[in-house]
Each structure stands twice: as structure tokens, then as C-alpha cells.
Amino acid sequence: MSFVKLCLNQNYGNYSHKDSSEDGMYILGFFLTDDVGSHTTSFMEWGLTNKWKNDETNGNCTFLQKEGNYILLSDLYSEETIPTVLRLTKEQYRQILTDWKEKVCKLMPKEVTITYDNDEFVIETKD
């Protein structure tokens, strides 16, 4: 099982990386904390509708690309010879952003753990 753990910085009201099991989950954590934040709507529109004409976009830390029924996430500043890419189905992408909005942005728990097992991402929180 893969994971990323994030912690709330109570002084600033944002999340930071605490630990991760692999590079792909690290990238997912930075995508959610540094790029999405509490602004899930624009990322949902880009990835799941045809309102945006481009198949590529980026945030502060991650590069996103549409490829068929997939959204590919990679580190915008990777120094790897072959950059790590996290490949999400559009349904996984939608679910992660929905859960992030409902479980994290609205409730602001102290700790967030996102796990990936059996083709499913699960967001768990602790106060």
C-alpha cells in the first residue's frame, strides 16, 4: 500500500508534506497542498470538462496532462532522468479532488493520510 501523510500548519491554515512511501504519492501530496489548496473547481473543470482547450497545465509544483481517460501528474521541477509520473483515471482524479474538498478543505483536520491500494485512493483524517 502506498501513502502520503500531510500535516496542517495551524499558523497559516495550509498543509505540508510529512511523509510518503514513494515519489508518485509525494507528487500527489504536493499537487493537493501547493497547487489545488482549497481551489478544486478549476482543476475539476480542466480535467473533467471540455471548457479548457489545452490538454496540459501546471500549478506551482506539478505538471498535469490529459491522456485519453487518464490524468498524468508529474513534478514540475523533477531532476530525474526519467521523471516519475502518477497516472490517475479521470474517475480517480474526480474522487481525489471531491474527497479533498469535503474531507480536508471543509473540515481542516490536523493530519491527512492518503493511501493507494487495489486501484483506489482513500483520504483518512485525524484531529
HELIX and SHEET records of a PDB file:
HELIX    1   1 ASP A   23  PHE A   30  1                                   8    
HELIX    2   2 PHE A   31  VAL A   36  3                                   6    
HELIX    3   3 THR A   40  LEU A   48  1                                   9    
HELIX    4   4 LYS A   90  ASP A   99  1                                  10    
HELIX    5   5 TRP A  100  CYS A  105  3                                   6    
SHEET    1   A 4 ASN A  14  SER A  20  0                                        
SHEET    2   A 4 SER A   2  ASN A   9 -1                                        
SHEET    3   A 4 GLU A 111  ASP A 117 -1                                        
SHEET    4   A 4 GLU A 120  LYS A 126 -1                                        
SHEET    1   B 4 GLU A  56  ASN A  58  0                                        
SHEET    2   B 4 THR A  62  GLU A  67 -1                                        
SHEET    3   B 4 TYR A  70  ASP A  75 -1                                        
SHEET    4   B 4 VAL A  85  THR A  89 -1                                        
END                                                                             
